[in-house]
Structures are given as structure tokens and as C-alpha cells.
Amino acid sequence: MAVVNATVRPDGVGHLELNRPEVRNAINVEMISALHLVLDDWARRDDVRAVVLSGAGGKAFAGGADIAELRERTHKEAFYGVNQNLFQKLEDFPRPTIAALDGYALGGGLELALACDLRVASKTAKVGLPEVTLGIYPAAGGTHRLPRVVGVGRAKELVFTGRIVEAAEAASWGLFERFVEADALAAAFELAAQIAKNAPLAVQVAKVSLNTLARGESTTAVERLGQALLFDSPDKRERMTAFLEKRSK
């Protein structure tokens, strides 16, 4: 059985389903390797315009990293950054990415969601970074991506206590871009389809610029270069012509 199910829908939305429901889709090395392969392939494909990540089984997006593997991992493997490397690749992926959170998103699971551009959650979602209860800390992006989203104080409280937070509370912090009653996956597909309709190069350049800002770097040069690139694109001319002629593209 594949630990990751990967499909591309006709509307240009790629779907990555974490598929270890018997262990709340715990992230192990096999899953990390499978995600690397798919992301590398999809980054080269023009038909993939947005990506949705979800967890199989309906009870968890990802309950965290595989504790059995973590227990045996040494400092040498930790320095390699198994999860960190994948999550950075996801953050820099050339298409928008959306995490659909139904059920638990804990530890590495929440860090995986934070590496996505957007998060859609249902009221069943439960989030947390319980690493300190296991003698480690959230070092796969939890201490720098979470503060960017909810603020330093909220991030410290979540990391220091290791507590699990209900969806409504996390939504009040601004952790999710969309918060729905049920079926976050359906809502995420709807959002992804909306994004996929737009000019792909424009969206890609906008993502680079926004990520540059989020990392505290100057965006002025990036914005200028990105806009210059887009102003000569055939897609820009066709879309603006369609607008002026009051027709669909």
C-alpha cells in the first residue's frame, strides 16, 4: 500500500493524500521520500497549478512524526534535517499549496501544514506541537513558521506547554485561512480550483514575492523583476484583451 496517494485532477489541482490512517498518518522516512519524489515531478509539470494535502481516514491530517523512528534517530540524522528539507521544499514549491485539516495535525503534522501556503480546517481539527513532552522541540519549522502566522506569544505558549488546541481556538488565532463546519478537503479543493484558474506564472511570481516578505527580506527588487517578467508574457496580453473585449479567456 502506498504511503502517499498522488493524483492530478482535470482542473489542474494536484492531491497528495498521506496514507497511513492506522497510525494517524504519522510521518515516517518512507512518506518523506515519497513526497520528495512527487513534488520534484509536479514542479516540472505545467498541468499542476495548485496542490492540496490531506490525510487518509478522516481522523487525522498527520498525527506527527513516527515516534518509533524518532526514538532511534541520532544527532547525525537530526543534523541532516529529514523533515526540514521536505518542508522547505514545500514552502518553495512553485505552485500554491493548501493543507486540508480534518482531525489531528500535531507535531510534524502541524509543521507540514505550516509549510503550506494556506490552511483550511474543519471543526474536527485539533492542532498542537507536543514535542517538549517527548524531550525534543519542534525544529522542522515550528519555531519560525508558527510565529509568522499567529505571533510570537501564541507560538511560545503552544510550544512551551505542548498542549493540543481545539479548532475554534486555533481559528481565532488566525492559524487557518478558511474555517468550515465539516469536510475541509472539499473546501480546500474549491479554493485550489479558484487559484488554478488564474495566470500560473503570475501566481508563481506572487508566491515568491510573498515568501520573500514573510522571511523578513526586502521585496522591492523581487516585485520589480517579477512584474517585468509578467508584462511580456503572452498570458498577460490574452487575459487583458479578454477583459477589454468583455469575454472569458
Phi, psi and omega in degrees: 000131180291138179278347175223125174261125184237123178221153174241122182280160180301336181276007178088009180264121174274143180237120175251114180251117174290126193234064170227059187298336181292342177233036181053038177056038178303139185275116177243179184297323179298318179294318178301314181297318180295319179294320176304313183298315182292314181298320178298319179292311184292332179297335181267355187259131179283340183278351176263112186248346175199157183228134175248132174250138178213174178245140180288152173096342176081352183258348181201139165288298170201123183284002180129187175284160179289109187296326179298321177288317181300321182300326183267354183286136182262176179297328180297317178291325179295321178296331179294330176074058183304304181286320183304316182297317179294315184294326176292321176298321179294317178300323182267003181303136188289001175238155176298141180237143184227128174266128177258110188256100168245123181083205189286137169224092188239149175054236179300334177294316176292322178296324175297316178296322179292333178285344176282158180291322185224154178231129175243128184229150172258173181292350177278350185293143174224127186235156178177163176235081187275018186303323183295338177286349181247008176087012176230192175217165186285087188257018176249036177114348183298326183271357174236331177278320181298315177300327178296331184269315188245357183097156185294317182299311178299318181297316179299316181299318181290318181289316184292325182272329184072013186284158178263131188251135176290158186301317184298319179293315180298324178295323180293339177279346185089021181290332182248142175279330174223137183232119187238162181298312182205162175061069178297330182297315179298318179294324179292320177298320179297315179295317181296320179296323177297317179294318185295341179285342186275168182300117188298319181292322178298317179295319180297314180295320178298321179296317178301315182296316181294321177294324177299316178297315183299332181272005177079019181260161179290132182258354187302309181293321179298315179299316183295315180294318180297316180293322177299319178298315184288329184293341177257009182279138177301326181297319178298314181296316181294318181293321180288325176296317178298321178297313181294328180269006177055048176226162177283155183296000000 
